[in-house]
């Protein structure tokens, strides 16, 4: 199966031939270009990695929420310190993940 990119909106479709009109923006078939095989393979690999990033991002959300509960419980200062650090690191990792995905998008490794 080939990959085709709409030149108007950028959607990438995994189809043998481009559609008559883009399902996202309505651009005509002529606006689609076939993605070269090496770039298509990179997109496939990046899709897998991006899904891992999204899963990790979701887990970091759970960590931040759990840490917040520990902070609010406020059993003792060492516990609060651990929960505070966990929350800070989870939020930092989320920012790193977003930056990495943004890089993938800007390099055409999203599709």
N, CA and C atoms as an extended XYZ file, in Angstrom:
333
Properties=species:S:1:pos:R:3:atomname:S:1:resname:S:1:resid:I:1 pbc="F F F"
N         0.844       -1.174        0.000 N   UNK     1
C         0.000        0.000        0.000 CA  UNK     1
C         0.894        1.244        0.000 C   UNK     1
N         0.500        2.243       -0.726 N   UNK     2
C         1.269        3.478       -0.841 CA  UNK     2
C         0.787        4.505        0.170 C   UNK     2
N         1.604        5.512        0.362 N   UNK     3
C         1.217        6.650        1.195 CA  UNK     3
C         1.110        7.874        0.287 C   UNK     3
N         0.046        8.622        0.496 N   UNK     4
C        -0.206        9.834       -0.290 CA  UNK     4
C        -0.440       10.991        0.677 C   UNK     4
N         0.135       12.169        0.350 N   UNK     5
C        -0.027       13.357        1.192 CA  UNK     5
C        -0.776       14.430        0.410 C   UNK     5
N        -1.770       14.987        1.077 N   UNK     6
C        -2.492       16.120        0.485 CA  UNK     6
C        -1.607       17.349        0.584 C   UNK     6
N        -1.436       18.028       -0.529 N   UNK     7
C        -0.619       19.239       -0.565 CA  UNK     7
C        -1.291       20.446        0.048 C   UNK     7
N        -2.575       20.332        0.348 N   UNK     8
C        -3.302       21.453        0.940 CA  UNK     8
C        -3.301       21.352        2.461 C   UNK     8
N        -3.763       20.219        2.994 N   UNK     9
C        -3.899       20.095        4.455 CA  UNK     9
C        -2.843       19.209        5.098 C   UNK     9
N        -2.128       18.415        4.286 N   UNK    10
C        -1.053       17.588        4.819 CA  UNK    10
C        -1.441       16.215        5.310 C   UNK    10
N        -2.720       15.840        5.220 N   UNK    11
C        -3.126       14.506        5.671 CA  UNK    11
C        -2.375       13.443        4.879 C   UNK    11
N        -1.992       12.380        5.556 N   UNK    12
C        -1.325       11.251        4.913 CA  UNK    12
C        -2.294       10.079        4.913 C   UNK    12
N        -2.512        9.519        3.729 N   UNK    13
C        -3.423        8.385        3.599 CA  UNK    13
C        -2.654        7.159        3.138 C   UNK    13
N        -2.967        6.020        3.725 N   UNK    14
C        -2.382        4.736        3.318 CA  UNK    14
C        -3.369        4.061        2.372 C   UNK    14
N        -3.219        4.348        1.091 N   UNK    15
C        -4.125        3.823        0.065 CA  UNK    15
C        -3.328        3.540       -1.204 C   UNK    15
N        -3.894        2.700       -2.075 N   UNK    16
C        -3.213        2.415       -3.340 CA  UNK    16
C        -3.174        3.645       -4.245 C   UNK    16
N        -4.298        4.374       -4.291 N   UNK    17
C        -4.412        5.570       -5.118 CA  UNK    17
C        -5.076        6.669       -4.300 C   UNK    17
N        -4.742        7.917       -4.589 N   UNK    18
C        -5.376        8.993       -3.822 CA  UNK    18
C        -6.870        9.083       -4.129 C   UNK    18
N        -7.649        9.565       -3.183 N   UNK    19
C        -9.091        9.689       -3.412 CA  UNK    19
C        -9.399       10.823       -4.385 C   UNK    19
N       -10.621       10.829       -4.864 N   UNK    20
C       -11.058       11.902       -5.780 CA  UNK    20
C       -10.951       13.264       -5.105 C   UNK    20
N       -11.339       13.302       -3.831 N   UNK    21
C       -11.217       14.535       -3.037 CA  UNK    21
C       -10.657       14.161       -1.667 C   UNK    21
N        -9.926       15.080       -1.089 N   UNK    22
C        -9.338       14.859        0.228 CA  UNK    22
C       -10.449       14.729        1.272 C   UNK    22
N       -10.407       13.676        2.097 N   UNK    23
C       -11.450       13.496        3.106 CA  UNK    23
C       -11.393       14.540        4.230 C   UNK    23
N       -10.282       15.255        4.336 N   UNK    24
C       -10.165       16.259        5.395 CA  UNK    24
C       -10.546       17.655        4.893 C   UNK    24
N        -9.952       18.048        3.756 N   UNK    25
C       -10.149       19.435        3.313 CA  UNK    25
C       -10.913       19.580        2.002 C   UNK    25
N       -11.161       18.477        1.307 N   UNK    26
C       -11.922       18.540        0.061 CA  UNK    26
C       -11.104       18.898       -1.164 C   UNK    26
N        -9.779       18.964       -1.030 N   UNK    27
C        -8.932       19.289       -2.180 CA  UNK    27
C        -9.051       18.178       -3.234 C   UNK    27
N        -8.899       18.529       -4.508 N   UNK    28
C        -9.014       17.517       -5.560 CA  UNK    28
C        -7.815       16.573       -5.566 C   UNK    28
N        -7.998       15.427       -6.206 N   UNK    29
C        -6.976       14.380       -6.307 CA  UNK    29
C        -5.624       14.927       -6.764 C   UNK    29
N        -5.616       15.893       -7.641 N   UNK    30
C        -4.374       16.442       -8.187 CA  UNK    30
C        -3.478       17.059       -7.123 C   UNK    30
N        -4.042       17.373       -5.976 N   UNK    31
C        -3.263       17.992       -4.900 CA  UNK    31
C        -2.485       16.963       -4.081 C   UNK    31
N        -2.725       15.675       -4.326 N   UNK    32
C        -2.018       14.620       -3.604 CA  UNK    32
C        -0.710       14.283       -4.298 C   UNK    32
N         0.298       13.973       -3.486 N   UNK    33
C         1.555       13.473       -4.039 CA  UNK    33
C         1.921       12.194       -3.300 C   UNK    33
N         2.492       11.267       -4.063 N   UNK    34
C         2.889       10.001       -3.454 CA  UNK    34
C         4.173       10.220       -2.654 C   UNK    34
N         4.196        9.662       -1.466 N   UNK    35
C         5.351        9.786       -0.594 CA  UNK    35
C         6.363        8.714       -0.993 C   UNK    35
N         7.627        9.109       -1.189 N   UNK    36
C         8.648        8.116       -1.559 CA  UNK    36
C         8.766        7.016       -0.500 C   UNK    36
N         9.167        5.816       -0.945 N   UNK    37
C         9.192        4.645       -0.072 CA  UNK    37
C        10.048        4.855        1.179 C   UNK    37
N        11.226        5.489        1.026 N   UNK    38
C        12.082        5.686        2.199 CA  UNK    38
C        11.407        6.598        3.228 C   UNK    38
N        10.732        7.623        2.766 N   UNK    39
C        10.023        8.516        3.678 CA  UNK    39
C         8.785        7.824        4.263 C   UNK    39
N         8.121        6.999        3.466 N   UNK    40
C         6.959        6.249        3.950 CA  UNK    40
C         7.372        5.282        5.058 C   UNK    40
N         8.532        4.637        4.896 N   UNK    41
C         9.031        3.740        5.939 CA  UNK    41
C         9.350        4.505        7.215 C   UNK    41
N         9.897        5.706        7.071 N   UNK    42
C        10.185        6.542        8.230 CA  UNK    42
C         8.892        6.946        8.940 C   UNK    42
N         7.864        7.235        8.170 N   UNK    43
C         6.568        7.572        8.760 CA  UNK    43
C         6.024        6.386        9.549 C   UNK    43
N         6.128        5.179        8.988 N   UNK    44
C         5.658        3.991        9.708 CA  UNK    44
C         6.403        3.808       11.028 C   UNK    44
N         7.714        3.952       10.991 N   UNK    45
C         8.500        3.817       12.226 CA  UNK    45
C         8.129        4.908       13.220 C   UNK    45
N         7.965        6.136       12.734 N   UNK    46
C         7.639        7.250       13.623 CA  UNK    46
C         6.243        7.087       14.217 C   UNK    46
N         5.311        6.509       13.456 N   UNK    47
C         3.977        6.268       14.009 CA  UNK    47
C         4.057        5.390       15.249 C   UNK    47
N         4.901        4.356       15.176 N   UNK    48
C         5.076        3.472       16.334 CA  UNK    48
C         5.667        4.245       17.508 C   UNK    48
N         6.750        4.978       17.250 N   UNK    49
C         7.390        5.746       18.316 CA  UNK    49
C         6.442        6.800       18.875 C   UNK    49
N         5.705        7.456       18.002 N   UNK    50
C         4.765        8.478       18.468 CA  UNK    50
C         3.692        7.869       19.359 C   UNK    50
N         3.247        6.663       19.039 N   UNK    51
C         2.246        6.017       19.891 CA  UNK    51
C         2.840        5.707       21.261 C   UNK    51
N         4.123        5.349       21.300 N   UNK    52
C         4.786        5.134       22.587 CA  UNK    52
C         4.884        6.442       23.370 C   UNK    52
N         5.206        7.527       22.666 N   UNK    53
C         5.265        8.843       23.327 CA  UNK    53
C         3.907        9.202       23.931 C   UNK    53
N         2.850        8.966       23.191 N   UNK    54
C         1.513        9.299       23.681 CA  UNK    54
C         1.164        8.455       24.897 C   UNK    54
N         1.510        7.179       24.860 N   UNK    55
C         1.252        6.309       26.008 CA  UNK    55
C         2.051        6.768       27.227 C   UNK    55
N         3.315        7.123       27.011 N   UNK    56
C         4.152        7.616       28.103 CA  UNK    56
C         3.593        8.929       28.659 C   UNK    56
N         3.128        9.809       27.776 N   UNK    57
C         2.524       11.073       28.203 CA  UNK    57
C         1.325       10.802       29.122 C   UNK    57
N         0.500        9.848       28.739 N   UNK    58
C        -0.674        9.492       29.538 CA  UNK    58
C        -0.256        8.963       30.914 C   UNK    58
N         0.776        8.132       30.933 N   UNK    59
C         1.268        7.628       32.213 CA  UNK    59
C         1.820        8.753       33.088 C   UNK    59
N         2.476        9.725       32.479 N   UNK    60
C         2.997       10.870       33.240 CA  UNK    60
C         1.851       11.677       33.853 C   UNK    60
N         0.723       11.742       33.167 N   UNK    61
C        -0.455       12.406       33.728 CA  UNK    61
C        -0.908       11.687       34.988 C   UNK    61
N        -0.939       10.364       34.940 N   UNK    62
C        -1.332        9.577       36.112 CA  UNK    62
C        -0.337        9.770       37.256 C   UNK    62
N         0.953        9.793       36.931 N   UNK    63
C         1.973       10.005       37.961 CA  UNK    63
C         1.788       11.363       38.621 C   UNK    63
N         1.566       12.400       37.816 N   UNK    64
C         1.363       13.738       38.375 CA  UNK    64
C         0.131       13.775       39.278 C   UNK    64
N        -0.932       13.104       38.876 N   UNK    65
C        -2.154       13.069       39.690 CA  UNK    65
C        -1.920       12.324       41.005 C   UNK    65
N        -1.236       11.188       40.952 N   UNK    66
C        -0.926       10.437       42.168 CA  UNK    66
C        -0.026       11.245       43.091 C   UNK    66
N         0.969       11.885       42.512 N   UNK    67
C         1.884       12.697       43.313 CA  UNK    67
C         1.135       13.839       43.992 C   UNK    67
N         0.191       14.439       43.284 N   UNK    68
C        -0.588       15.529       43.884 CA  UNK    68
C        -1.367       15.031       45.102 C   UNK    68
N        -1.910       13.834       45.004 N   UNK    69
C        -2.615       13.254       46.153 CA  UNK    69
C        -1.668       13.067       47.333 C   UNK    69
N        -0.445       12.632       47.057 N   UNK    70
C         0.548       12.478       48.119 CA  UNK    70
C         0.937       13.802       48.732 C   UNK    70
N         1.037       14.831       47.891 N   UNK    71
C         1.343       16.174       48.400 CA  UNK    71
C         0.222       16.636       49.326 C   UNK    71
N        -1.010       16.444       48.889 N   UNK    72
C        -2.168       16.871       49.687 CA  UNK    72
C        -2.299       16.058       50.971 C   UNK    72
N        -1.911       14.791       50.949 N   UNK    73
C        -1.954       13.956       52.147 CA  UNK    73
C        -1.010       14.504       53.212 C   UNK    73
N         0.158       14.982       52.774 N   UNK    74
C         1.080       15.712       53.642 CA  UNK    74
C         1.429       14.943       54.913 C   UNK    74
N         1.779       13.658       54.760 N   UNK    75
C         2.109       12.841       55.926 CA  UNK    75
C         3.325       13.394       56.657 C   UNK    75
N         4.398       13.598       55.939 N   UNK    76
C         5.591       14.187       56.553 CA  UNK    76
C         6.452       14.793       55.446 C   UNK    76
N         7.404       15.670       55.800 N   UNK    77
C         8.207       16.371       54.780 CA  UNK    77
C         8.929       15.460       53.788 C   UNK    77
N         9.551       14.325       54.220 N   UNK    78
C        10.209       13.491       53.206 CA  UNK    78
C         9.236       12.921       52.172 C   UNK    78
N         8.041       12.558       52.614 N   UNK    79
C         7.035       12.063       51.661 CA  UNK    79
C         6.618       13.164       50.695 C   UNK    79
N         6.354       14.329       51.229 N   UNK    80
C         5.945       15.456       50.381 CA  UNK    80
C         7.037       15.767       49.371 C   UNK    80
N         8.291       15.690       49.809 N   UNK    81
C         9.413       15.963       48.901 CA  UNK    81
C         9.419       14.957       47.743 C   UNK    81
N         9.243       13.680       48.039 N   UNK    82
C         9.221       12.657       46.990 CA  UNK    82
C         8.068       12.906       46.024 C   UNK    82
N         6.883       13.170       46.568 N   UNK    83
C         5.724       13.403       45.704 CA  UNK    83
C         5.893       14.672       44.877 C   UNK    83
N         6.474       15.699       45.461 N   UNK    84
C         6.705       16.950       44.730 CA  UNK    84
C         7.678       16.725       43.578 C   UNK    84
N         8.767       15.999       43.848 N   UNK    85
C         9.739       15.705       42.791 CA  UNK    85
C         9.114       14.851       41.686 C   UNK    85
N         8.308       13.883       42.083 N   UNK    86
C         7.651       13.024       41.089 CA  UNK    86
C         6.746       13.851       40.184 C   UNK    86
N         5.985       14.745       40.788 N   UNK    87
C         5.082       15.589       39.997 CA  UNK    87
C         5.864       16.491       39.056 C   UNK    87
N         6.921       17.121       39.569 N   UNK    88
C         7.733       18.010       38.736 CA  UNK    88
C         8.350       17.251       37.557 C   UNK    88
N         8.878       16.063       37.823 N   UNK    89
C         9.506       15.280       36.759 CA  UNK    89
C         8.480       14.792       35.731 C   UNK    89
N         7.312       14.408       36.209 N   UNK    90
C         6.256       13.966       35.285 CA  UNK    90
C         5.858       15.102       34.351 C   UNK    90
N         5.697       16.293       34.903 N   UNK    91
C         5.322       17.442       34.069 CA  UNK    91
C         6.448       17.806       33.103 C   UNK    91
N         7.695       17.698       33.563 N   UNK    92
C         8.834       17.965       32.686 CA  UNK    92
C         8.875       16.960       31.536 C   UNK    92
N         8.672       15.674       31.845 N   UNK    93
C         8.651       14.658       30.801 CA  UNK    93
C         7.537       14.926       29.801 C   UNK    93
N         6.401       15.387       30.263 N   UNK    94
C         5.326       15.708       29.325 CA  UNK    94
C         5.762       16.805       28.361 C   UNK    94
N         6.450       17.804       28.856 N   UNK    95
C         6.916       18.885       27.988 CA  UNK    95
C         7.943       18.354       26.980 C   UNK    95
N         8.836       17.474       27.430 N   UNK    96
C         9.823       16.891       26.525 CA  UNK    96
C         9.139       16.066       25.429 C   UNK    96
N         8.140       15.312       25.821 N   UNK    97
C         7.408       14.489       24.859 CA  UNK    97
C         6.722       15.371       23.821 C   UNK    97
N         6.084       16.435       24.270 N   UNK    98
C         5.420       17.338       23.318 CA  UNK    98
C         6.426       17.947       22.355 C   UNK    98
N         7.596       18.330       22.858 N   UNK    99
C         8.627       18.908       21.995 CA  UNK    99
C         9.115       17.884       20.972 C   UNK    99
N         9.262       16.638       21.399 N   UNK   100
C         9.723       15.583       20.484 CA  UNK   100
C         8.688       15.325       19.390 C   UNK   100
N         7.425       15.247       19.772 N   UNK   101
C         6.371       15.036       18.775 CA  UNK   101
C         6.295       16.222       17.820 C   UNK   101
N         6.468       17.425       18.348 N   UNK   102
C         6.467       18.604       17.480 CA  UNK   102
C         7.612       18.511       16.462 C   UNK   102
N         8.762       18.012       16.906 N   UNK   103
C         9.879       17.805       15.992 CA  UNK   103
C         9.557       16.780       14.919 C   UNK   103
N         8.880       15.703       15.326 N   UNK   104
C         8.487       14.693       14.338 CA  UNK   104
C         7.548       15.301       13.294 C   UNK   104
N         6.619       16.107       13.753 N   UNK   105
C         5.668       16.733       12.818 CA  UNK   105
C         6.409       17.649       11.846 C   UNK   105
N         7.313       18.472       12.370 N   UNK   106
C         8.007       19.436       11.505 CA  UNK   106
C         8.953       18.744       10.515 C   UNK   106
N         9.382       17.516       10.838 N   UNK   107
C        10.271       16.765        9.934 CA  UNK   107
C         9.505       15.815        9.013 C   UNK   107
N         8.176       15.882        9.061 N   UNK   108
C         7.357       15.033        8.196 CA  UNK   108
C         7.283       13.593        8.649 C   UNK   108
N         7.625       13.332        9.915 N   UNK   109
C         7.599       11.958       10.422 CA  UNK   109
C         6.292       11.661       11.162 C   UNK   109
N         5.280       12.366       10.820 N   UNK   110
C         3.959       12.145       11.407 CA  UNK   110
C         3.026       11.917       10.257 C   UNK   110
N         2.143       10.993       10.379 N   UNK   111
C         1.232       10.817        9.255 CA  UNK   111
C         0.234        9.737        9.480 C   UNK   111
